[in-house]
Amino acid sequence: MQKARHTAYEQPLNERIRSMLRLEFLFERASYRLEGSSIWDSRSSLEATLDILALLTRADLKAELIKELERHVAKLEGLRNNRGVDLERLDRALDEVRQPLLALRAVDSVPGSELRQNELLSAVRQRSSIPAGTCSFDIPAYQYWLERPAEERVVQLQAWLGVFDLVQEAITVSLRLIRQSARPTREVAAAGFFQRNIDPAVPYQMIRVFIPANAPMFPEISAGRHRFTVRFLTSGGPEARPTQVSEDVEFDLQCCAL
């Protein structure tokens, strides 16, 4: 993810946010390849769609999303009597949260559950756990679908991915509010190491570390219930074990709580 000329490294602080970030990643992957004309584009988009389905049905993420949106509504409503609050902007934010919340409440089943009855998708899903299990000789019906005109495949993929639109909207709104909930502060990691205590009374959701996109290092963030640490590592290449840098590192830190 990019912020100006900086790269943001994110660390979720609870399982709900972790699942939401994974789904955000899968939606981006599926959408990026969605309209590609090659069979490899279609394969990638379909596999990401199936991963979305697996994540949503593995746990009751619909209920978790509803709880998260309800939490946002309560937090935003609590700001109404604060001095200096832009009420017009607050009402817009509340509308953005309430729309997917009401829509999710109105849905009886898990979004996308109808795809589990699709014969082709079921066959691909069952074989996906096997290395190269979706080769043409394993699922000839899949090969036949991949050989259809690109325009036909795109329309079908859009329909399959579209059943998750409500989930994607809820995740997009929630993560945007969380990411915007705190201003970055300038920090220094002495000899590449930074540590800070976490106030248990504050509902922190995510840690974000920003460094220049061309920096010859990357942060490794770890977090527990009482503190989090950031270690800045450098690597001589993919085959080498990363090592902690020895110099002080300036970076921007965002502790998101909402």
PATITI-914934 format. One line per field, with one value per residue: residue in three letters; residue number from 1; x negated, y, z negated of N, C-alpha, C in turn. Coordinates in Angstrom, 1 decimal. Layout:
PATITI-914934
resn: c(ALA, ...)
resi: c(NUM, ...)
nX: c(X, ...)
nY: c(Y, ...)
nZ: c(Z, ...)
caX: c(X, ...)
caY: c(Y, ...)
caZ: c(Z, ...)
cX: c(X, ...)
cY: c(Y, ...)
cZ: c(Z, ...)
This chain:
PATITI-914934
resn: c(MET, GLN, LYS, ALA, ARG, HIS, THR, ALA, TYR, GLU, GLN, PRO, LEU, ASN, GLU, ARG, ILE, ARG, SER, MET, LEU, ARG, LEU, GLU, PHE, LEU, PHE, GLU, ARG, ALA, SER, TYR, ARG, LEU, GLU, GLY, SER, SER, ILE, TRP, ASP, SER, ARG, SER, SER, LEU, GLU, ALA, THR, LEU, ASP, ILE, LEU, ALA, LEU, LEU, THR, ARG, ALA, ASP, LEU, LYS, ALA, GLU, LEU, ILE, LYS, GLU, LEU, GLU, ARG, HIS, VAL, ALA, LYS, LEU, GLU, GLY, LEU, ARG, ASN, ASN, ARG, GLY, VAL, ASP, LEU, GLU, ARG, LEU, ASP, ARG, ALA, LEU, ASP, GLU, VAL, ARG, GLN, PRO, LEU, LEU, ALA, LEU, ARG, ALA, VAL, ASP, SER, VAL, PRO, GLY, SER, GLU, LEU, ARG, GLN, ASN, GLU, LEU, LEU, SER, ALA, VAL, ARG, GLN, ARG, SER, SER, ILE, PRO, ALA, GLY, THR, CYS, SER, PHE, ASP, ILE, PRO, ALA, TYR, GLN, TYR, TRP, LEU, GLU, ARG, PRO, ALA, GLU, GLU, ARG, VAL, VAL, GLN, LEU, GLN, ALA, TRP, LEU, GLY, VAL, PHE, ASP, LEU, VAL, GLN, GLU, ALA, ILE, THR, VAL, SER, LEU, ARG, LEU, ILE, ARG, GLN, SER, ALA, ARG, PRO, THR, ARG, GLU, VAL, ALA, ALA, ALA, GLY, PHE, PHE, GLN, ARG, ASN, ILE, ASP, PRO, ALA, VAL, PRO, TYR, GLN, MET, ILE, ARG, VAL, PHE, ILE, PRO, ALA, ASN, ALA, PRO, MET, PHE, PRO, GLU, ILE, SER, ALA, GLY, ARG, HIS, ARG, PHE, THR, VAL, ARG, PHE, LEU, THR, SER, GLY, GLY, PRO, GLU, ALA, ARG, PRO, THR, GLN, VAL, SER, GLU, ASP, VAL, GLU, PHE, ASP, LEU, GLN, CYS, CYS, ALA, LEU)
resi: c(1, 2, 3, 4, 5, 6, 7, 8, 9, 10, 11, 12, 13, 14, 15, 16, 17, 18, 19, 20, 21, 22, 23, 24, 25, 26, 27, 28, 29, 30, 31, 32, 33, 34, 35, 36, 37, 38, 39, 40, 41, 42, 43, 44, 45, 46, 47, 48, 49, 50, 51, 52, 53, 54, 55, 56, 57, 58, 59, 60, 61, 62, 63, 64, 65, 66, 67, 68, 69, 70, 71, 72, 73, 74, 75, 76, 77, 78, 79, 80, 81, 82, 83, 84, 85, 86, 87, 88, 89, 90, 91, 92, 93, 94, 95, 96, 97, 98, 99, 100, 101, 102, 103, 104, 105, 106, 107, 108, 109, 110, 111, 112, 113, 114, 115, 116, 117, 118, 119, 120, 121, 122, 123, 124, 125, 126, 127, 128, 129, 130, 131, 132, 133, 134, 135, 136, 137, 138, 139, 140, 141, 142, 143, 144, 145, 146, 147, 148, 149, 150, 151, 152, 153, 154, 155, 156, 157, 158, 159, 160, 161, 162, 163, 164, 165, 166, 167, 168, 169, 170, 171, 172, 173, 174, 175, 176, 177, 178, 179, 180, 181, 182, 183, 184, 185, 186, 187, 188, 189, 190, 191, 192, 193, 194, 195, 196, 197, 198, 199, 200, 201, 202, 203, 204, 205, 206, 207, 208, 209, 210, 211, 212, 213, 214, 215, 216, 217, 218, 219, 220, 221, 222, 223, 224, 225, 226, 227, 228, 229, 230, 231, 232, 233, 234, 235, 236, 237, 238, 239, 240, 241, 242, 243, 244, 245, 246, 247, 248, 249, 250, 251, 252, 253, 254, 255, 256, 257, 258)
nX: c(-0.8, -0.4, -1.5, -1.8, -5.1, -5.8, -5.9, -3.5, -3.5, -1.6, -0.1, 2.2, 4.2, 6.0, 8.1, 10.3, 9.7, 7.5, 8.7, 10.2, 8.3, 7.1, 9.2, 9.6, 7.2, 7.6, 9.9, 8.7, 6.8, 8.5, 10.0, 8.0, 7.2, 9.5, 10.6, 8.8, 7.6, 6.4, 6.2, 4.9, 5.2, 8.0, 7.9, 6.5, 8.2, 10.5, 9.6, 8.9, 11.5, 12.6, 11.1, 12.0, 14.6, 14.0, 12.9, 15.0, 16.9, 15.6, 15.5, 17.8, 17.9, 19.7, 21.2, 19.2, 18.4, 20.7, 20.7, 18.4, 19.1, 21.2, 19.8, 18.3, 20.4, 21.3, 19.0, 18.7, 21.1, 20.7, 19.1, 20.6, 21.3, 19.0, 16.9, 16.0, 16.4, 17.1, 20.2, 21.6, 19.8, 19.5, 22.1, 22.1, 20.1, 21.3, 23.6, 22.2, 21.3, 23.7, 25.2, 24.0, 24.2, 27.0, 27.7, 26.3, 27.5, 29.9, 29.6, 30.1, 28.4, 24.9, 23.1, 22.5, 22.9, 24.4, 22.7, 21.5, 23.0, 22.4, 21.4, 19.0, 17.3, 17.2, 15.8, 13.3, 12.6, 12.3, 10.1, 8.1, 6.4, 4.5, 1.2, 0.9, 3.4, 5.5, 5.0, 5.6, 6.2, 7.2, 9.6, 11.6, 13.8, 13.3, 11.2, 12.6, 14.3, 12.4, 11.6, 13.5, 14.8, 13.0, 14.6, 16.9, 16.0, 15.3, 17.7, 18.9, 17.2, 17.4, 20.0, 19.8, 18.0, 19.4, 21.3, 20.2, 20.2, 21.4, 20.1, 17.5, 17.9, 18.5, 16.1, 14.3, 15.2, 14.9, 12.1, 11.1, 12.0, 10.7, 8.0, 7.8, 8.1, 6.1, 3.3, 0.2, -2.9, -6.2, -8.9, -11.8, -13.8, -16.0, -19.1, -17.8, -15.6, -12.5, -10.1, -7.0, -4.6, -1.2, 1.8, 4.2, 6.8, 7.4, 9.0, 7.1, 6.6, 4.9, 1.5, -0.6, -3.3, -5.4, -7.7, -10.2, -9.6, -11.8, -13.6, -16.4, -15.5, -13.2, -10.3, -9.7, -7.0, -5.8, -3.3, -1.8, 0.5, -0.2, -2.3, -4.1, -6.5, -8.9, -11.2, -13.8, -14.9, -17.4, -18.3, -20.5, -19.5, -17.0, -17.8, -19.2, -19.3, -17.5, -18.9, -19.1, -19.2, -22.0, -22.0, -20.3, -16.9, -14.6, -11.1, -7.6, -4.8, -1.7, 0.8, 3.6, 6.9, 10.2)
nY: c(-1.2, 2.3, 5.4, 8.5, 8.9, 6.8, 3.5, 1.5, -0.6, -3.0, -4.2, -6.2, -6.2, -7.9, -10.8, -10.3, -8.0, -9.0, -11.0, -9.3, -7.8, -9.8, -10.5, -8.1, -8.0, -10.3, -9.4, -7.3, -8.7, -10.4, -8.6, -7.2, -9.0, -9.5, -8.6, -9.3, -10.8, -13.3, -16.8, -17.3, -15.0, -15.3, -17.7, -16.8, -14.8, -16.3, -18.2, -16.5, -15.6, -18.0, -18.3, -16.2, -17.0, -19.3, -18.2, -16.7, -18.6, -20.2, -19.2, -17.3, -14.8, -12.9, -12.2, -11.1, -8.9, -7.4, -6.8, -5.2, -3.0, -2.0, -1.3, 0.8, 2.7, 3.2, 4.4, 6.7, 8.0, 8.8, 10.9, 13.1, 15.1, 16.4, 19.2, 21.2, 19.3, 18.4, 18.3, 17.8, 16.3, 14.2, 13.0, 12.1, 10.2, 8.4, 7.6, 6.2, 4.0, 2.9, 2.1, -0.4, -1.9, -2.1, -3.5, -5.9, -7.0, -7.5, -9.7, -13.2, -15.5, -16.5, -14.3, -15.2, -17.9, -19.3, -20.0, -22.3, -24.3, -24.5, -26.4, -26.4, -24.6, -25.9, -28.2, -27.1, -26.0, -28.2, -29.5, -27.6, -27.7, -29.5, -29.8, -28.4, -29.4, -28.5, -28.9, -29.3, -32.0, -32.9, -31.6, -31.4, -30.0, -27.5, -26.7, -26.5, -24.3, -22.3, -22.1, -20.7, -17.7, -14.7, -12.5, -13.7, -15.2, -13.1, -11.8, -13.9, -14.2, -11.7, -11.9, -13.9, -12.9, -10.6, -11.3, -10.9, -8.2, -6.7, -7.5, -6.6, -3.9, -3.3, -4.0, -2.3, 0.2, 0.0, -0.5, 1.8, 3.8, 2.9, 3.2, 5.9, 6.9, 7.8, 10.1, 10.0, 9.7, 10.9, 8.8, 7.2, 4.4, 3.0, 1.8, 0.2, -0.8, -0.7, -0.1, -0.1, 0.4, -0.9, 0.6, -1.0, 0.0, 1.4, 0.9, -0.4, -1.2, -1.6, -1.5, 0.7, 1.2, 3.5, 3.8, 5.2, 4.4, 3.4, 2.6, 0.7, -1.4, -3.1, -3.2, -5.3, -6.2, -7.0, -7.9, -8.0, -8.4, -6.3, -4.8, -3.6, -4.3, -3.0, -4.0, -3.2, -4.5, -5.7, -7.2, -9.2, -10.3, -12.5, -15.1, -14.9, -14.7, -12.2, -9.4, -7.4, -3.9, -1.7, 1.0, 4.0, 4.5, 6.5, 6.8, 6.8, 6.4, 4.9, 4.4, 2.8, 3.3, 2.8)
nZ: c(0.0, 0.7, -0.5, 0.5, 1.3, -0.2, -1.7, -3.4, -6.1, -7.6, -10.7, -12.0, -15.0, -16.1, -15.5, -13.9, -12.4, -11.1, -9.4, -7.8, -6.5, -5.0, -3.3, -2.0, -0.5, 1.1, 2.6, 4.0, 5.6, 7.1, 8.5, 9.9, 11.9, 13.1, 15.6, 17.5, 20.5, 20.9, 20.3, 18.0, 16.5, 16.0, 14.5, 12.2, 11.1, 10.6, 8.8, 6.6, 6.0, 5.1, 2.8, 1.3, 0.9, -0.7, -3.0, -4.0, -4.7, -6.4, -9.0, -11.0, -9.5, -8.6, -10.8, -12.3, -10.8, -11.0, -13.7, -13.8, -12.2, -13.7, -16.0, -14.9, -14.3, -16.9, -18.0, -16.4, -16.8, -19.4, -19.1, -18.5, -20.3, -20.8, -21.0, -18.2, -16.3, -13.0, -12.0, -9.7, -8.2, -9.9, -9.8, -7.2, -7.3, -9.1, -7.6, -5.5, -6.9, -8.0, -5.8, -4.5, -6.9, -7.5, -5.2, -5.4, -7.8, -6.7, -5.2, -5.0, -4.8, -4.5, -2.6, 0.8, 0.4, 2.2, 4.3, 3.6, 4.5, 7.2, 9.8, 11.3, 9.9, 7.5, 8.2, 9.0, 6.6, 4.9, 6.0, 5.8, 3.6, 4.1, 5.4, 8.6, 9.1, 10.7, 13.3, 16.9, 17.6, 15.2, 14.6, 17.0, 17.6, 16.6, 18.2, 20.6, 20.0, 19.6, 22.2, 23.4, 25.1, 24.2, 23.4, 22.5, 20.4, 18.6, 18.0, 16.6, 14.5, 13.3, 12.4, 10.5, 8.6, 7.9, 6.1, 3.7, 3.2, 1.2, -1.1, -0.4, -0.3, -3.0, -4.3, -3.0, -3.9, -6.7, -7.1, -6.0, -7.8, -10.1, -9.3, -9.0, -11.6, -13.2, -13.4, -11.8, -13.6, -14.1, -14.6, -16.1, -15.6, -17.6, -16.7, -14.9, -16.4, -17.9, -20.5, -22.1, -24.7, -24.9, -25.6, -27.4, -27.7, -25.5, -22.3, -20.3, -16.9, -14.7, -13.7, -11.9, -9.9, -8.3, -5.7, -3.5, -0.1, 1.4, -0.5, -1.8, -3.4, -5.6, -7.8, -10.6, -12.3, -15.5, -17.8, -21.0, -23.8, -25.5, -24.5, -21.6, -19.1, -16.7, -14.4, -12.3, -9.3, -7.1, -3.9, -2.0, 0.3, 1.7, 1.0, -1.3, -4.9, -6.6, -8.4, -11.4, -11.2, -12.0, -12.4, -13.5, -12.8, -11.2, -11.1, -10.2, -12.4, -13.0, -15.1, -15.1, -16.3, -17.0)
caX: c(0.0, -1.3, -1.1, -2.7, -6.3, -6.1, -5.2, -2.9, -3.5, -0.5, 0.0, 3.5, 4.1, 7.0, 8.4, 11.3, 9.0, 6.6, 9.5, 10.6, 7.1, 6.9, 10.3, 9.2, 6.1, 8.2, 10.7, 7.8, 6.3, 9.5, 10.4, 6.9, 7.1, 10.9, 10.9, 7.7, 8.1, 5.8, 6.8, 4.2, 6.0, 9.2, 7.6, 6.1, 9.4, 11.4, 9.0, 9.1, 12.9, 12.8, 10.4, 12.9, 15.7, 13.5, 12.7, 16.3, 17.6, 14.8, 15.9, 19.0, 17.4, 20.8, 21.5, 18.0, 18.5, 21.8, 20.2, 17.4, 19.8, 22.0, 18.8, 18.0, 21.5, 21.3, 17.9, 19.0, 22.2, 20.1, 18.4, 21.6, 21.4, 17.7, 16.7, 15.2, 16.7, 17.9, 21.4, 22.0, 18.9, 19.8, 23.3, 21.7, 19.4, 22.3, 24.3, 21.4, 21.3, 25.0, 25.7, 23.7, 24.7, 28.4, 27.8, 25.8, 28.5, 31.1, 29.2, 30.3, 27.4, 23.6, 22.9, 21.7, 23.2, 25.0, 21.7, 21.1, 23.8, 22.0, 20.6, 17.7, 16.6, 17.0, 14.7, 12.0, 12.3, 11.8, 8.8, 7.1, 5.5, 3.5, 0.3, 1.3, 4.6, 6.5, 4.6, 6.7, 6.6, 7.9, 10.9, 11.8, 14.9, 12.6, 10.5, 13.6, 14.7, 11.3, 11.4, 14.6, 14.3, 12.6, 15.7, 17.9, 15.4, 15.3, 19.0, 19.2, 16.4, 18.0, 21.2, 19.4, 17.4, 20.4, 22.1, 19.5, 20.1, 21.8, 18.9, 16.4, 18.2, 18.3, 14.6, 13.6, 15.6, 14.3, 10.7, 10.8, 12.2, 9.6, 6.7, 7.9, 8.4, 4.9, 2.3, -1.2, -3.9, -7.6, -9.6, -13.2, -14.1, -17.4, -19.8, -16.8, -14.7, -11.5, -9.1, -6.0, -3.5, 0.1, 2.8, 5.4, 8.1, 7.7, 9.2, 6.2, 7.0, 3.9, 0.3, -1.1, -4.7, -5.6, -9.1, -10.3, -9.4, -13.1, -14.5, -17.0, -15.2, -11.8, -10.0, -9.1, -6.2, -5.1, -2.5, -1.1, 1.6, -0.7, -3.3, -4.4, -7.9, -9.3, -12.6, -14.1, -15.7, -17.9, -18.6, -21.3, -18.9, -16.0, -18.4, -19.9, -18.5, -17.5, -19.5, -18.6, -20.2, -22.7, -21.9, -19.0, -16.0, -13.4, -9.9, -6.3, -4.1, -0.3, 1.5, 5.0, 7.8, 11.5)
caY: c(0.0, 3.5, 6.7, 9.4, 8.1, 5.8, 2.2, 1.2, -2.0, -3.0, -5.3, -6.2, -6.5, -8.9, -11.7, -9.7, -7.1, -9.9, -11.6, -8.2, -7.5, -10.9, -10.4, -6.9, -8.5, -11.2, -8.6, -6.6, -9.7, -10.9, -7.4, -6.9, -10.0, -9.8, -8.3, -9.8, -11.6, -14.6, -17.9, -17.2, -13.9, -15.9, -18.6, -16.1, -14.2, -17.3, -18.8, -15.5, -15.6, -19.2, -18.1, -15.3, -17.9, -20.2, -17.4, -16.2, -19.7, -20.9, -18.6, -16.5, -13.4, -12.0, -11.7, -10.3, -7.6, -6.6, -6.3, -4.2, -1.8, -1.5, -0.6, 2.1, 3.5, 3.7, 5.4, 7.9, 8.7, 9.3, 12.2, 14.1, 16.2, 17.0, 20.6, 21.2, 18.2, 18.8, 17.4, 17.3, 15.2, 13.0, 12.4, 11.4, 9.0, 7.5, 7.1, 5.2, 2.8, 2.3, 1.4, -1.8, -2.5, -2.5, -4.5, -7.2, -7.5, -8.0, -11.0, -14.3, -16.4, -16.0, -13.9, -16.1, -19.3, -20.0, -20.4, -23.6, -25.2, -24.4, -27.7, -26.1, -24.0, -27.0, -29.1, -26.4, -25.8, -29.5, -29.8, -26.5, -28.0, -30.4, -29.1, -28.5, -30.2, -27.9, -29.1, -29.6, -33.4, -33.2, -31.0, -31.0, -28.9, -26.2, -26.3, -26.1, -23.0, -21.4, -21.9, -19.9, -16.3, -13.9, -11.6, -14.6, -15.5, -11.9, -11.6, -14.9, -13.9, -10.5, -12.3, -14.7, -12.0, -9.6, -11.8, -10.4, -6.8, -6.2, -7.7, -5.8, -2.5, -3.3, -4.1, -1.0, 1.3, -0.3, -0.3, 3.2, 4.5, 2.6, 3.8, 7.4, 7.2, 8.4, 10.8, 9.4, 10.4, 10.7, 8.1, 6.7, 3.1, 3.1, 0.6, -0.6, -1.5, 0.3, -0.8, 0.8, -0.3, -0.7, 0.9, -1.9, 0.7, 2.0, -0.2, -0.4, -2.2, -1.9, -0.7, 1.0, 1.8, 4.1, 4.1, 5.5, 3.2, 3.0, 2.3, -0.6, -2.2, -3.3, -3.4, -6.5, -5.8, -8.0, -7.3, -8.8, -7.7, -5.2, -4.0, -4.0, -3.9, -2.9, -4.3, -2.9, -5.6, -5.6, -8.5, -9.2, -11.0, -13.5, -16.3, -14.6, -14.4, -10.8, -9.1, -6.1, -2.8, -1.2, 2.4, 4.5, 4.6, 7.4, 6.3, 7.3, 5.4, 5.2, 3.4, 3.1, 2.9, 3.4)
caZ: c(0.0, 0.8, -1.0, 1.2, 1.7, -1.3, -1.8, -4.7, -6.5, -8.6, -11.6, -12.7, -16.4, -16.5, -14.5, -13.0, -11.5, -10.3, -8.4, -6.9, -5.6, -4.0, -2.3, -1.2, 0.4, 2.1, 3.5, 4.9, 6.5, 8.0, 9.4, 10.8, 13.0, 13.6, 17.0, 18.3, 21.6, 21.0, 19.4, 16.7, 15.8, 15.5, 13.4, 11.0, 10.6, 10.1, 7.6, 5.6, 5.7, 4.3, 1.5, 0.6, 0.4, -1.8, -4.2, -4.5, -5.2, -7.5, -10.3, -10.9, -9.3, -8.4, -12.1, -12.8, -10.1, -11.6, -15.0, -13.5, -11.7, -14.9, -16.8, -14.3, -14.5, -18.3, -18.2, -15.7, -17.5, -20.6, -18.8, -18.1, -21.3, -21.0, -20.4, -17.0, -15.3, -11.8, -12.1, -8.3, -7.8, -10.8, -9.3, -6.0, -7.7, -9.6, -6.4, -4.8, -7.8, -8.2, -4.6, -4.5, -8.1, -7.3, -4.2, -6.0, -8.7, -6.0, -4.4, -5.9, -4.7, -4.3, -1.2, 1.6, 0.1, 3.4, 5.2, 3.2, 5.3, 8.5, 10.0, 11.8, 8.8, 6.5, 8.7, 8.9, 5.2, 4.3, 6.6, 5.6, 2.5, 4.7, 6.3, 10.0, 9.2, 11.6, 14.7, 17.8, 17.6, 14.0, 14.7, 18.4, 17.6, 16.3, 19.5, 21.6, 19.6, 19.9, 23.7, 23.9, 25.4, 23.0, 23.0, 21.8, 19.1, 17.8, 17.5, 15.6, 13.3, 12.6, 11.6, 9.3, 7.7, 7.5, 4.9, 2.4, 3.2, -0.1, -2.0, -0.1, -0.8, -4.5, -4.6, -2.6, -4.8, -8.0, -7.1, -5.7, -9.0, -11.0, -8.9, -9.2, -13.0, -13.9, -12.7, -12.0, -14.4, -13.7, -15.6, -15.8, -16.1, -17.9, -16.2, -14.2, -17.2, -18.6, -21.3, -22.8, -25.4, -24.4, -26.7, -27.2, -27.7, -24.2, -21.4, -19.1, -15.8, -13.7, -13.7, -10.6, -9.9, -7.0, -5.4, -2.1, 0.8, 1.9, -1.6, -1.7, -4.6, -5.8, -9.3, -11.1, -13.4, -16.3, -18.8, -22.0, -24.5, -26.3, -23.8, -20.2, -18.7, -15.3, -14.1, -10.9, -8.8, -5.7, -3.3, -0.8, 1.4, 1.3, 0.5, -2.6, -6.1, -7.0, -9.7, -11.9, -10.8, -13.2, -12.5, -13.9, -11.6, -11.4, -10.4, -10.7, -13.1, -13.1, -16.0, -14.7, -17.3, -16.7)
cX: c(-0.9, -0.7, -2.2, -3.9, -6.7, -5.3, -4.7, -3.0, -2.5, -0.5, 1.3, 3.3, 5.1, 7.4, 9.4, 10.6, 8.1, 7.5, 9.9, 9.5, 6.9, 8.0, 10.0, 8.2, 6.7, 9.1, 9.8, 7.2, 7.3, 9.9, 9.3, 6.9, 8.5, 11.1, 9.8, 8.2, 7.5, 6.5, 6.1, 4.8, 7.3, 9.0, 7.3, 7.3, 10.3, 10.9, 9.1, 10.5, 13.2, 12.2, 11.3, 14.0, 15.2, 13.4, 14.0, 17.0, 16.9, 15.2, 17.1, 18.6, 18.5, 21.1, 20.4, 18.1, 19.6, 21.4, 19.2, 18.1, 20.6, 21.0, 18.5, 19.1, 21.5, 20.2, 18.2, 20.1, 21.7, 19.4, 19.3, 21.5, 20.0, 17.5, 15.7, 15.5, 17.5, 19.1, 21.8, 21.1, 19.1, 21.0, 23.0, 21.0, 20.4, 23.2, 23.5, 21.3, 22.6, 25.5, 25.3, 24.1, 26.1, 28.5, 27.4, 26.8, 29.6, 30.8, 29.3, 29.1, 26.0, 23.5, 22.0, 22.0, 23.8, 23.9, 21.2, 21.9, 23.4, 21.0, 19.2, 16.8, 16.3, 15.8, 13.4, 11.6, 11.7, 10.4, 7.7, 6.1, 4.4, 2.6, 0.7, 2.5, 5.7, 6.0, 5.8, 7.1, 7.4, 9.4, 11.2, 12.9, 14.3, 11.8, 11.5, 14.1, 13.6, 11.1, 12.6, 14.1, 14.0, 13.8, 16.7, 17.3, 15.5, 16.6, 19.4, 18.4, 16.9, 19.3, 20.8, 18.8, 18.4, 21.2, 21.5, 19.5, 20.4, 20.7, 17.8, 16.6, 18.0, 16.9, 13.9, 13.9, 14.9, 12.9, 10.3, 10.9, 11.1, 8.3, 6.7, 8.1, 7.3, 4.0, 1.0, -2.0, -5.3, -8.3, -11.0, -13.3, -15.6, -18.1, -18.8, -15.8, -13.8, -10.5, -8.2, -5.0, -2.1, 1.1, 4.0, 6.7, 8.4, 7.9, 8.4, 6.6, 5.8, 2.7, -0.2, -2.4, -5.0, -7.1, -9.2, -10.3, -10.7, -14.1, -15.1, -16.7, -13.7, -11.5, -9.4, -8.3, -5.6, -4.4, -1.8, 0.0, 1.1, -1.7, -3.5, -5.9, -8.0, -10.8, -12.8, -15.2, -16.2, -18.3, -19.5, -20.7, -17.9, -16.6, -19.0, -18.9, -18.6, -18.2, -19.1, -19.7, -20.8, -22.5, -20.5, -18.2, -14.8, -12.3, -8.7, -5.5, -2.6, 0.3, 3.0, 6.0, 9.2, 12.6)
cY: c(1.2, 4.7, 7.7, 8.5, 7.1, 4.5, 2.0, -0.2, -2.1, -4.3, -5.3, -6.7, -7.4, -9.7, -11.2, -8.9, -8.0, -10.5, -10.5, -7.9, -8.6, -10.8, -9.2, -7.3, -9.4, -10.4, -7.9, -7.5, -10.1, -9.8, -7.1, -7.8, -10.2, -9.7, -8.6, -10.8, -13.0, -15.6, -17.8, -16.1, -14.5, -16.9, -17.9, -15.4, -15.2, -17.9, -17.8, -15.5, -16.8, -19.0, -17.2, -16.1, -18.8, -19.4, -17.0, -17.4, -20.5, -20.4, -17.7, -15.0, -12.4, -11.3, -10.7, -8.9, -6.7, -6.0, -5.1, -2.9, -1.2, -0.8, 0.8, 3.1, 4.1, 4.7, 6.7, 8.7, 9.4, 10.6, 13.3, 15.3, 16.9, 18.3, 20.4, 20.1, 18.7, 17.8, 16.9, 16.2, 14.0, 12.3, 11.6, 10.1, 7.9, 6.8, 6.0, 3.9, 2.1, 1.6, -0.1, -2.6, -3.0, -3.6, -5.9, -7.8, -8.1, -9.3, -12.1, -15.3, -15.7, -15.5, -14.8, -17.6, -20.1, -20.5, -21.8, -24.7, -25.3, -25.6, -27.4, -25.6, -25.0, -27.9, -28.4, -26.2, -27.1, -29.9, -28.8, -26.8, -28.9, -29.7, -29.4, -29.4, -29.7, -28.0, -29.5, -31.0, -33.8, -32.7, -30.5, -30.0, -27.5, -25.8, -25.8, -24.6, -22.0, -21.1, -21.1, -18.5, -15.5, -13.0, -12.4, -14.9, -14.3, -11.7, -12.6, -14.6, -12.7, -10.9, -13.1, -13.8, -11.0, -10.0, -11.3, -8.9, -6.1, -6.3, -6.8, -4.3, -2.3, -3.2, -2.8, 0.1, 1.2, 0.0, 1.1, 4.0, 4.2, 3.2, 5.3, 7.8, 7.8, 9.1, 10.1, 10.3, 10.0, 10.0, 7.7, 5.4, 3.1, 1.7, -0.3, -1.2, -0.4, -0.6, 0.2, -0.1, 0.0, -0.5, -0.1, -1.2, 1.4, 0.8, -0.2, -1.5, -2.6, -1.0, -0.5, 1.7, 2.2, 4.3, 4.5, 4.3, 2.6, 2.6, 0.9, -1.5, -2.3, -3.5, -4.7, -6.2, -7.0, -7.3, -8.3, -7.9, -6.4, -4.3, -4.5, -3.6, -3.8, -3.1, -4.0, -3.8, -5.2, -7.0, -8.3, -9.8, -12.0, -14.7, -16.1, -14.3, -12.9, -10.6, -7.7, -5.1, -2.3, 0.3, 2.8, 4.7, 5.5, 6.8, 7.0, 6.2, 5.8, 4.0, 3.7, 2.5, 3.6, 2.5)
cZ: c(0.0, 0.1, -0.5, 1.7, 0.7, -1.2, -3.2, -4.9, -7.7, -9.4, -12.3, -14.1, -16.9, -15.3, -13.5, -12.0, -10.6, -9.1, -7.4, -6.0, -4.6, -2.9, -1.4, -0.1, 1.5, 3.1, 4.5, 6.0, 7.5, 9.0, 10.4, 12.1, 13.7, 15.1, 18.0, 19.4, 21.6, 20.1, 18.0, 15.9, 15.2, 14.4, 12.1, 10.3, 10.0, 8.8, 6.4, 5.1, 4.8, 2.9, 0.7, 0.0, -0.8, -3.1, -4.8, -5.2, -6.3, -8.9, -10.0, -10.7, -9.0, -9.8, -12.6, -12.1, -10.6, -12.9, -14.8, -13.1, -12.9, -15.8, -16.3, -14.5, -15.9, -18.6, -17.6, -16.3, -18.7, -20.4, -18.6, -19.0, -21.6, -20.3, -19.2, -16.0, -14.2, -11.6, -10.7, -7.9, -8.6, -10.3, -8.0, -6.3, -8.3, -8.6, -5.7, -5.6, -7.8, -7.0, -4.5, -5.8, -8.0, -6.3, -4.7, -7.0, -7.9, -5.2, -5.4, -5.9, -4.5, -2.9, -0.4, 1.4, 1.3, 4.4, 4.8, 3.9, 6.8, 8.8, 10.4, 10.7, 7.7, 6.9, 8.6, 7.5, 4.5, 4.8, 6.3, 4.5, 2.9, 5.6, 7.8, 10.2, 10.1, 13.1, 15.6, 17.8, 16.3, 14.1, 16.1, 18.5, 17.4, 17.6, 20.5, 21.2, 19.9, 21.4, 24.3, 24.3, 24.1, 22.5, 22.1, 20.4, 18.1, 17.2, 16.4, 14.3, 12.5, 11.8, 10.4, 8.2, 7.1, 6.4, 3.6, 2.3, 1.9, -1.1, -1.7, -0.5, -2.3, -4.9, -4.2, -3.5, -6.2, -8.1, -6.8, -7.0, -10.0, -10.6, -9.1, -10.6, -13.7, -13.0, -12.9, -12.8, -14.0, -14.9, -15.2, -16.4, -16.3, -17.5, -15.6, -15.1, -17.9, -19.3, -22.0, -23.5, -24.8, -25.6, -26.5, -27.2, -26.4, -23.1, -20.1, -18.2, -14.9, -14.0, -12.3, -10.6, -8.4, -6.8, -3.9, -1.2, 1.3, 0.8, -1.5, -2.9, -4.7, -7.3, -9.5, -12.4, -14.2, -17.4, -19.8, -22.7, -25.1, -25.6, -22.4, -20.0, -17.2, -15.2, -12.6, -10.4, -7.4, -5.2, -2.1, 0.4, 0.9, 0.6, -0.9, -3.7, -6.4, -8.3, -10.1, -11.6, -12.1, -13.4, -13.0, -12.7, -12.0, -10.6, -11.0, -11.3, -13.2, -13.9, -15.9, -15.8, -17.0, -17.4)
